Amino acid sequence: MNRKQFLILVIAFVVLGGAGLALFWQDIAAYRTAGARIGAKLLPGFNMGEVAQIRLQDAKSEVTLVRKDTSWRVRERSDYPANVQSIGDLLTKLSELKVVQSESVGASLLPRLDLAAPGKGEGAGTLVEFKDAAGKTTSSLLLGKKILKKDPMNPLPNAQDGVPAGRYVMVAGAKDTVIVVSDPLEGAEASPGAWLARHFFKADRIKTLTVAGDGAMQWKITRDLEYGQWKFASGGGELDPSAAVAAINALGGMSFDDVIPDPQPAAADKAVTVTAETFDNLTYQLKISMRPTGDGYAVSFSVSGEPAKQRVPEKGEKPEDQARNDKDFAQSLGALQVRIAREKALSQWAYRVPAKMLAPVLKDRAQLVGAKRR
């Protein structure tokens, strides 16, 4: 090999080596770019403090959560108070979630992952949009199918098919890029009822309970002492104690499953009025429409009266006990006044209450009469 041939060979090695090195660094750069996405935040720059409106939409329903002053409201439920805890949980999760996996998926395959846009046919996901106080959309994403993970050590029946462990997500602007996150985001529902605050009234320490409806559903029960025996106010039969307690407990632990946005006034012959007077000088009145709404009835309520501001000393109360009893009374009165104010604020809406929850107070008088003792 002469010198000229040797130089040509060296130059060829240099050229090929440079090309290989360039390809090597190109592959490394591509790897680093893809790798940076793994472990990166799902929504970089997401500022949960500036969110003033959240809209969720799926194939069947839609809900808009609006921040007004210091509270959140559900627009589709006549601005009923929203569950602040649920909203805070969703915002916190989305601000902290990181990318577990990222893949490019063709548009034709997106419905298989429930990542089609709502209203675009089958396989629709849940659209989540965030807006600021000016109404500008700051972030938007589409939630798709939940990822199930089988757990043979989990004894629950549902765990046999797998428990939710993640979710497919598409972020607005990242066309055809499907991201996997490690949280199923099960609270991100588009149903308005799922976002309602669940505070309701609580009629406790009841002294008299009156039900006024049709002829068979008119009765009144009463007791002289808070822990005394219940009886019919007008006599006429021995009251079944268990039936009386069930009716009282129903009013003390009642809940609802939805708020009725535009309730229709109940006809007089299709309504029942339940009135509970308490030892705290409060009166709770329920108007129950007997025309079924789904699996429940439409209920509106009111709260009136004022609790006593002064404590009546106990008979034979010792001086050393007076200060403690006065303090306990003041604390109880304060908590009661807060509860009354909240209940009065909630009385402006109508509610759908499950039929089984109202059953104990919707009994005929004959059903309250106990069996005769032999």
C-alpha positions in Angstrom: 0.0 0.0 0.0 1.5 3.3 -1.0 1.1 6.6 0.8 -1.7 7.9 -1.4 -3.8 4.8 -0.8 -3.2 5.0 2.9 -4.4 8.6 3.1 -7.5 7.8 1.1 -8.3 4.9 3.6 -7.7 7.2 6.6 -10.0 9.9 5.2 -12.7 7.2 4.5 -12.5 6.1 8.1 -12.8 9.6 9.4 -15.9 10.3 7.2 -17.6 7.1 8.2 -16.7 7.6 11.8 -18.0 11.2 11.8 -21.3 10.0 10.2 -21.6 7.3 12.8 -20.8 9.6 15.6 -23.4 12.1 14.3 -26.1 9.3 14.2 -25.0 8.2 17.6 -25.5 11.7 19.1 -28.8 12.1 17.2 -30.1 8.9 18.8 -28.9 10.1 22.2 -30.7 13.4 21.7 -33.9 11.7 20.7 -33.6 9.4 23.7 -33.1 12.3 26.0 -36.1 14.2 24.5 -38.4 11.2 24.9 -36.9 10.4 28.4 -37.6 14.0 29.6 -41.2 13.4 29.0 -41.3 10.4 31.2 -41.4 11.7 34.8 -42.3 15.2 33.6 -45.4 16.9 34.9 -48.6 16.2 33.0 -49.6 19.9 33.0 -46.4 22.0 33.3 -47.1 25.5 34.4 -50.6 24.6 35.7 -51.6 27.1 38.4 -54.4 25.8 40.5 -54.8 29.2 42.2 -55.9 30.9 39.0 -58.6 28.4 38.2 -62.0 30.1 38.4 -64.1 27.6 36.3 -63.9 23.9 35.6 -66.0 22.3 32.9 -66.3 18.5 32.5 -68.2 16.8 29.7 -68.6 13.2 28.6 -70.9 11.5 26.2 -74.0 11.7 28.5 -73.6 14.7 30.8 -71.9 18.0 31.5 -71.1 20.1 34.6 -69.7 23.5 35.1 -68.1 24.4 38.5 -67.7 28.1 39.0 -65.8 29.9 41.8 -67.8 32.8 43.2 -66.1 34.9 45.9 -64.7 32.3 48.3 -67.1 29.4 47.4 -67.6 27.0 44.5 -71.0 26.5 42.8 -72.6 24.0 40.5 -74.1 25.9 37.6 -76.4 23.1 36.4 -77.9 22.9 39.8 -79.0 26.5 40.2 -75.6 27.5 41.7 -75.9 25.0 44.6 -72.7 24.8 46.7 -70.1 22.5 45.3 -68.0 20.0 47.2 -64.9 22.1 47.9 -62.9 19.0 49.0 -63.5 17.2 45.8 -62.5 20.2 43.7 -59.4 20.7 45.7 -58.4 17.0 45.3 -58.8 17.2 41.6 -56.8 20.4 41.2 -54.0 19.1 43.5 -53.7 15.8 41.6 -53.6 17.4 38.2 -50.9 19.9 39.4 -48.7 17.1 40.7 -49.4 14.2 38.2 -46.4 13.0 36.2 -46.1 11.2 32.9 -45.6 7.4 33.3 -45.7 6.5 29.6 -46.1 8.4 26.3 -46.9 6.9 22.9 -48.0 8.2 19.6 -51.4 6.7 18.7 -53.3 7.2 15.4 -56.7 9.0 15.4 -58.5 5.8 14.3 -57.3 4.0 17.5 -58.3 6.7 20.0 -61.9 5.4 20.5 -60.5 2.1 21.8 -58.9 4.1 24.6 -62.0 6.1 25.2 -60.2 9.2 23.9 -62.6 10.4 21.3 -63.9 13.9 21.9 -67.5 14.0 23.4 -70.1 14.2 20.7 -67.7 12.6 18.1 -69.2 9.1 18.2 -68.4 6.0 20.3 -65.4 5.7 22.6 -65.8 9.3 24.0 -63.6 10.4 26.9 -64.2 13.0 29.6 -63.2 16.5 28.6 -61.8 18.7 31.4 -61.3 22.4 30.8 -60.0 25.0 33.2 -60.6 28.7 32.8 -59.4 31.8 34.7 -61.5 34.7 36.0 -61.5 36.3 32.6 -63.0 33.2 31.0 -59.8 32.3 29.2 -59.1 28.5 28.8 -55.8 27.9 30.6 -55.6 24.1 30.4 -57.6 21.3 28.7 -57.2 17.6 28.7 -59.2 14.5 27.7 -59.5 11.6 30.2 -59.8 8.2 28.6 -60.1 4.6 29.7 -58.9 3.6 33.2 -56.1 1.2 33.5 -56.8 -1.9 35.7 -54.3 -3.8 37.6 -55.0 -7.2 39.0 -54.2 -7.7 42.6 -54.4 -11.4 43.6 -53.8 -10.4 47.3 -56.9 -8.2 47.4 -59.9 -10.1 48.8 -62.5 -7.7 47.3 -64.6 -9.3 44.5 -63.9 -6.4 42.2 -60.2 -6.9 42.4 -60.5 -10.2 40.5 -60.9 -8.2 37.3 -58.4 -5.5 38.4 -58.5 -2.3 40.4 -58.1 1.1 38.8 -54.4 2.0 38.9 -54.0 4.6 36.1 -55.6 6.3 33.1 -55.0 7.2 29.5 -54.9 11.0 29.0 -54.5 13.4 26.1 -53.4 17.0 26.7 -54.7 19.7 24.4 -52.1 20.6 21.8 -50.3 17.3 21.9 -51.9 15.8 18.8 -52.1 12.0 18.8 -49.9 11.7 21.8 -51.4 9.5 24.5 -50.1 9.7 28.0 -50.4 7.3 30.9 -50.7 8.6 34.4 -50.6 6.6 37.6 -53.9 7.9 39.0 -57.3 6.8 37.7 -58.8 10.2 38.5 -62.1 8.6 39.5 -63.5 11.8 41.0 -63.4 13.6 37.6 -67.0 12.9 36.7 -69.2 15.0 34.4 -72.4 14.3 36.4 -73.6 17.5 38.2 -74.8 15.4 41.2 -71.3 14.1 41.8 -70.0 17.6 42.7 -72.7 18.7 45.2 -71.8 19.5 48.8 -73.7 17.0 51.0 -74.6 19.2 53.9 -78.3 18.9 54.7 -80.7 19.6 57.6 -80.7 17.7 60.8 -83.8 17.7 62.9 -82.8 16.4 66.3 -84.1 16.6 69.8 -87.6 16.4 68.4 -90.5 17.0 70.7 -93.5 16.6 68.4 -93.8 15.2 64.9 -96.8 15.9 62.8 -97.6 14.4 59.3 -100.4 16.0 57.3 -101.5 14.4 54.0 -104.5 12.4 52.9 -106.9 11.0 55.6 -104.9 7.9 56.3 -101.6 9.8 56.5 -102.6 12.3 59.2 -101.1 11.8 62.6 -99.1 13.4 65.4 -96.8 11.9 68.0 -95.3 13.7 71.0 -93.2 13.2 74.1 -92.9 15.3 77.3 -89.2 14.7 77.9 -86.3 14.4 75.5 -85.8 10.7 76.5 -89.4 10.1 77.3 -91.9 7.7 75.8 -93.6 8.6 72.5 -97.3 8.6 72.3 -100.1 9.7 69.9 -101.0 13.3 70.7 -104.7 12.6 70.4 -104.8 9.2 71.9 -106.6 6.5 70.0 -104.3 3.4 70.0 -101.0 2.4 71.5 -98.0 3.8 69.5 -95.4 1.3 68.3 -92.2 2.6 69.9 -89.9 1.2 67.1 -92.0 3.0 64.4 -91.8 6.3 66.3 -88.0 6.0 66.7 -87.6 5.1 63.0 -89.5 8.2 62.0 -87.5 10.4 64.3 -84.2 8.9 63.2 -85.1 9.5 59.6 -85.3 13.2 60.2 -82.1 13.3 62.2 -80.0 11.5 59.5 -81.7 12.4 56.2 -79.6 12.9 53.0 -80.3 13.6 49.4 -79.0 12.2 46.1 -79.5 15.3 43.9 -80.7 18.9 43.8 -83.7 19.6 41.6 -82.9 22.7 39.5 -86.4 23.8 38.5 -88.9 22.0 40.8 -92.6 22.0 39.9 -95.0 23.0 42.7 -96.7 19.9 44.1 -100.5 19.7 43.8 -102.2 19.9 47.2 -103.6 16.4 46.8 -100.2 15.0 46.0 -98.2 16.5 48.8 -97.4 15.6 52.4 -96.3 18.1 55.0 -94.1 16.9 57.8 -93.6 19.3 60.8 -91.0 18.6 63.6 -90.8 20.8 66.7 -87.7 20.4 68.8 -86.7 21.0 72.4 -84.4 23.7 71.0 -87.5 25.8 70.0 -86.9 25.1 66.3 -89.5 24.0 63.8 -88.6 22.0 60.7 -91.2 21.7 58.0 -90.9 19.4 55.0 -93.0 19.6 51.8 -92.9 16.2 50.1 -94.3 15.9 46.6 -95.8 12.4 46.3 -95.2 12.2 42.5 -92.1 10.1 42.2 -88.9 11.7 40.8 -86.7 8.8 39.7 -86.4 6.5 42.8 -87.3 9.3 45.2 -89.5 12.3 45.9 -89.0 16.0 45.6 -88.5 17.6 49.0 -88.3 21.2 50.1 -87.8 22.3 53.7 -87.8 25.3 56.0 -86.3 26.1 59.4 -87.8 28.6 61.8 -87.5 29.5 65.5 -84.6 30.6 67.7 -82.9 28.5 70.4 -82.8 29.7 74.0 -79.9 32.1 74.7 -79.8 31.3 78.4 -79.4 28.0 80.1 -81.8 26.9 82.7 -79.8 25.8 85.8 -80.2 22.1 86.7 -82.1 21.3 89.9 -79.7 21.1 92.8 -76.8 22.3 90.6 -73.7 22.9 92.7 -71.8 26.2 92.3 -68.6 24.5 91.3 -70.5 22.9 88.3 -72.2 26.1 87.1 -69.1 27.5 85.3 -68.5 24.2 83.5 -72.2 23.8 82.5 -72.4 27.4 81.3 -69.3 26.9 79.1 -70.7 23.6 77.6 -74.0 25.4 76.9 -72.3 28.3 75.2 -70.3 25.9 73.0 -73.3 23.9 72.1 -75.3 27.0 71.3 -72.6 28.4 69.1 -72.4 25.2 67.1 -76.2 25.0 66.8 -76.4 28.6 65.6 -73.8 27.9 62.9 -75.8 24.8 61.8 -79.1 26.7 61.7 -77.6 29.5 59.5 -76.3 26.8 57.1 -79.6 25.0 57.0 -81.6 28.2 56.3 -79.2 29.0 53.4 -79.8 25.5 52.0 -83.6 25.8 52.3 -83.8 27.8 49.0 -83.3 24.6 46.9 -85.5 21.5 46.4 -84.0 18.1 46.7 -84.5 14.5 45.5 -84.6 12.3 48.6 -84.6 8.5 48.2 -87.9 6.9 48.8 -86.5 4.5 51.4 -85.2 7.4 53.5 -88.7 8.9 53.6 -90.6 5.7 54.2 -90.6 5.9 58.0 -92.4 9.2 58.0 -94.8 8.4 55.2 -96.6 5.6 57.0 -100.3 5.5 57.5 -101.5 6.0 61.1 -102.6 2.4 61.3 -99.0 1.3 60.6 -97.8 3.2 63.7 -100.2 1.4 66.0 -98.4 -1.3 68.0 -99.7 -4.8 68.5 -102.1 -5.2 71.4 -100.6 -6.7 74.5 -102.1 -9.9 75.8 
